Amino acid sequence: MPSKSAILAGRIISILAILFLLVDAVMKLVKPAFVVEATVGLGYAEYMIVGIGIALLISTILYATPRTAILGAILLTGYLGGAVASDVRAQQATFNIMFPAIFGALVWLGLWLRDPRLRCLMPLTEPGPGPDHRR
């Protein structure tokens, strides 16, 4: 079981990520001029912005829901990977390219810290040999 401080840190990281992603999704649904300009500048047509926002919103809600958090993290990884690819293709600055990748790592870190099931699936250390281990 993770410690209480690890769970708290994971929840804080996850909540901050969720808030950021929700704001991003809502901005895509509302479509202010700067969002339209930035998205079109990456090579996407304006009519695609709402669909992108809906995909982000659904993925974020799944991530925020404990029972579907792992599925949400997987979907957000795909979304953020697409953001990296779009920034690379548009020859954006290094920060613009790295931000979604780092953010994706934070999404997984927050989930890993707060979810013991994920810690079992992805331990940081290799489990030692058990009592029946023979060489």
TORMITOR-973474 format. One record per residue (C-alpha): residue number from 0; residue in three letters; x, y, z. Coordinates in nm, 4 decimals. Example, Ala and Ser with C-alpha at 12.3 -4.5 7.8 and 13.67 -1.06 7.14 Angstrom:
- num | residu | xx | yy | zz
- 0 | Ala | 1.2300 | -0.4500 | 0.7800
- 1 | Ser | 1.3670 | -0.1060 | 0.7140
This chain:
- num | residu | xx | yy | zz
- 0 | Met | 0.0000 | 0.0000 | 0.0000
- 1 | Pro | 0.1258 | 0.3485 | -0.0802
- 2 | Ser | 0.1864 | 0.5831 | 0.2098
- 3 | Lys | -0.0638 | 0.8546 | 0.2952
- 4 | Ser | 0.1790 | 1.1215 | 0.1756
- 5 | Ala | 0.2247 | 0.9419 | -0.1602
- 6 | Ile | -0.1515 | 0.9193 | -0.2048
- 7 | Leu | -0.1889 | 1.2882 | -0.1146
- 8 | Ala | 0.0875 | 1.3889 | -0.3569
- 9 | Gly | -0.0731 | 1.1771 | -0.6288
- 10 | Arg | -0.4114 | 1.3369 | -0.5691
- 11 | Ile | -0.2639 | 1.6877 | -0.5800
- 12 | Ile | -0.0744 | 1.6182 | -0.9028
- 13 | Ser | -0.3834 | 1.4556 | -1.0562
- 14 | Ile | -0.6166 | 1.7377 | -0.9508
- 15 | Leu | -0.3841 | 2.0004 | -1.0989
- 16 | Ala | -0.3606 | 1.8005 | -1.4228
- 17 | Ile | -0.7388 | 1.7549 | -1.4336
- 18 | Leu | -0.8004 | 2.1266 | -1.3794
- 19 | Phe | -0.5553 | 2.2207 | -1.6552
- 20 | Leu | -0.7036 | 1.9674 | -1.8985
- 21 | Leu | -1.0608 | 2.0735 | -1.8198
- 22 | Val | -0.9745 | 2.4378 | -1.8873
- 23 | Asp | -0.8077 | 2.3335 | -2.2136
- 24 | Ala | -1.1129 | 2.1273 | -2.3159
- 25 | Val | -1.3585 | 2.4064 | -2.2327
- 26 | Met | -1.1499 | 2.6573 | -2.4275
- 27 | Lys | -1.1711 | 2.4276 | -2.7293
- 28 | Leu | -1.5484 | 2.4045 | -2.6899
- 29 | Val | -1.5901 | 2.7825 | -2.6486
- 30 | Lys | -1.3371 | 2.8575 | -2.9259
- 31 | Pro | -1.2031 | 3.2038 | -2.8411
- 32 | Ala | -0.9999 | 3.3660 | -3.1186
- 33 | Phe | -0.6581 | 3.2760 | -2.9738
- 34 | Val | -0.7521 | 2.9060 | -2.9559
- 35 | Val | -0.8750 | 2.9075 | -3.3150
- 36 | Glu | -0.5606 | 3.0887 | -3.4286
- 37 | Ala | -0.3271 | 2.8487 | -3.2452
- 38 | Thr | -0.5091 | 2.5374 | -3.3672
- 39 | Val | -0.5241 | 2.6548 | -3.7275
- 40 | Gly | -0.1563 | 2.7461 | -3.6982
- 41 | Leu | -0.0855 | 2.3804 | -3.6189
- 42 | Gly | -0.2539 | 2.2783 | -3.9419
- 43 | Tyr | -0.6002 | 2.1799 | -3.8186
- 44 | Ala | -0.9207 | 2.3116 | -3.9710
- 45 | Glu | -1.1365 | 2.5255 | -3.7436
- 46 | Tyr | -1.4281 | 2.2805 | -3.7573
- 47 | Met | -1.2094 | 2.0169 | -3.5858
- 48 | Ile | -1.1567 | 2.2164 | -3.2671
- 49 | Val | -1.4831 | 2.1177 | -3.0964
- 50 | Gly | -1.4244 | 1.7481 | -3.1702
- 51 | Ile | -1.0750 | 1.7727 | -3.0251
- 52 | Gly | -1.2217 | 1.9441 | -2.7171
- 53 | Ile | -1.4861 | 1.6726 | -2.6744
- 54 | Ala | -1.2211 | 1.3989 | -2.6986
- 55 | Leu | -1.0114 | 1.5792 | -2.4369
- 56 | Leu | -1.3104 | 1.6351 | -2.2094
- 57 | Ile | -1.4174 | 1.2684 | -2.2203
- 58 | Ser | -1.0608 | 1.1472 | -2.1609
- 59 | Thr | -1.0200 | 1.3863 | -1.8677
- 60 | Ile | -1.3496 | 1.2810 | -1.7086
- 61 | Leu | -1.2454 | 0.9162 | -1.7402
- 62 | Tyr | -0.9101 | 1.0014 | -1.5782
- 63 | Ala | -1.0843 | 1.1886 | -1.2944
- 64 | Thr | -1.3132 | 0.8924 | -1.2209
- 65 | Pro | -1.1334 | 0.6361 | -1.0003
- 66 | Arg | -1.2841 | 0.3279 | -1.1681
- 67 | Thr | -1.1798 | 0.4448 | -1.5168
- 68 | Ala | -0.8667 | 0.6433 | -1.4298
- 69 | Ile | -0.6266 | 0.4051 | -1.6046
- 70 | Leu | -0.8326 | 0.4110 | -1.9254
- 71 | Gly | -0.8412 | 0.7907 | -1.9002
- 72 | Ala | -0.4633 | 0.8033 | -1.8572
- 73 | Ile | -0.4178 | 0.5835 | -2.1649
- 74 | Leu | -0.6475 | 0.8084 | -2.3705
- 75 | Leu | -0.4754 | 1.1220 | -2.2412
- 76 | Thr | -0.1399 | 0.9705 | -2.3372
- 77 | Gly | -0.2667 | 0.9348 | -2.6928
- 78 | Tyr | -0.4057 | 1.2870 | -2.6911
- 79 | Leu | -0.0844 | 1.4374 | -2.5556
- 80 | Gly | 0.1236 | 1.2273 | -2.7960
- 81 | Gly | -0.0801 | 1.3779 | -3.0776
- 82 | Ala | -0.0040 | 1.7223 | -2.9378
- 83 | Val | 0.3686 | 1.6435 | -2.9443
- 84 | Ala | 0.3425 | 1.5179 | -3.3029
- 85 | Ser | 0.1488 | 1.8279 | -3.4100
- 86 | Asp | 0.4052 | 2.0577 | -3.2507
- 87 | Val | 0.6952 | 1.8704 | -3.4126
- 88 | Arg | 0.5257 | 1.8819 | -3.7537
- 89 | Ala | 0.4597 | 2.2557 | -3.7159
- 90 | Gln | 0.8222 | 2.3093 | -3.6072
- 91 | Gln | 0.7248 | 2.4695 | -3.2780
- 92 | Ala | 0.9735 | 2.5752 | -3.0110
- 93 | Thr | 1.1293 | 2.3030 | -2.7946
- 94 | Phe | 0.9177 | 2.4029 | -2.4924
- 95 | Asn | 0.5965 | 2.3625 | -2.6949
- 96 | Ile | 0.7087 | 2.0165 | -2.8025
- 97 | Met | 0.8219 | 1.9027 | -2.4575
- 98 | Phe | 0.5314 | 2.0422 | -2.2530
- 99 | Pro | 0.2696 | 1.7804 | -2.3524
- 100 | Ala | 0.5245 | 1.4995 | -2.3061
- 101 | Ile | 0.6152 | 1.6196 | -1.9568
- 102 | Phe | 0.2485 | 1.6755 | -1.8801
- 103 | Gly | 0.1721 | 1.3179 | -1.9859
- 104 | Ala | 0.4399 | 1.1944 | -1.7468
- 105 | Leu | 0.2752 | 1.3960 | -1.4683
- 106 | Val | -0.0638 | 1.2416 | -1.5504
- 107 | Trp | 0.0870 | 0.8955 | -1.5026
- 108 | Leu | 0.2900 | 0.9968 | -1.1957
- 109 | Gly | -0.0207 | 1.1293 | -1.0221
- 110 | Leu | -0.2089 | 0.8099 | -1.0996
- 111 | Trp | 0.0837 | 0.5858 | -0.9992
- 112 | Leu | 0.1190 | 0.7617 | -0.6650
- 113 | Arg | -0.2497 | 0.7343 | -0.5778
- 114 | Asp | -0.3473 | 0.3957 | -0.7231
- 115 | Pro | -0.2049 | 0.0767 | -0.5655
- 116 | Arg | -0.3298 | -0.1336 | -0.8607
- 117 | Leu | -0.1033 | 0.0605 | -1.0948
- 118 | Arg | 0.1897 | 0.0271 | -0.8533
- 119 | Cys | 0.1478 | -0.3511 | -0.8695
- 120 | Leu | 0.1368 | -0.3431 | -1.2479
- 121 | Met | 0.4321 | -0.1046 | -1.2801
- 122 | Pro | 0.6633 | -0.1417 | -0.9787
- 123 | Leu | 0.9671 | 0.0848 | -0.9675
- 124 | Thr | 1.1839 | -0.2014 | -0.8497
- 125 | Glu | 1.1884 | -0.5602 | -0.9594
- 126 | Pro | 1.0398 | -0.7864 | -0.6927
- 127 | Gly | 1.2960 | -1.0015 | -0.5191
- 128 | Pro | 1.2987 | -1.3781 | -0.5382
- 129 | Gly | 1.0315 | -1.5533 | -0.3387
- 130 | Pro | 1.0826 | -1.8487 | -0.1056
- 131 | Asp | 1.0442 | -2.0952 | -0.3950
- 132 | His | 1.3003 | -1.9218 | -0.6148
- 133 | Arg | 1.5681 | -2.1614 | -0.7467
- 134 | Arg | 1.8623 | -2.0855 | -0.9699
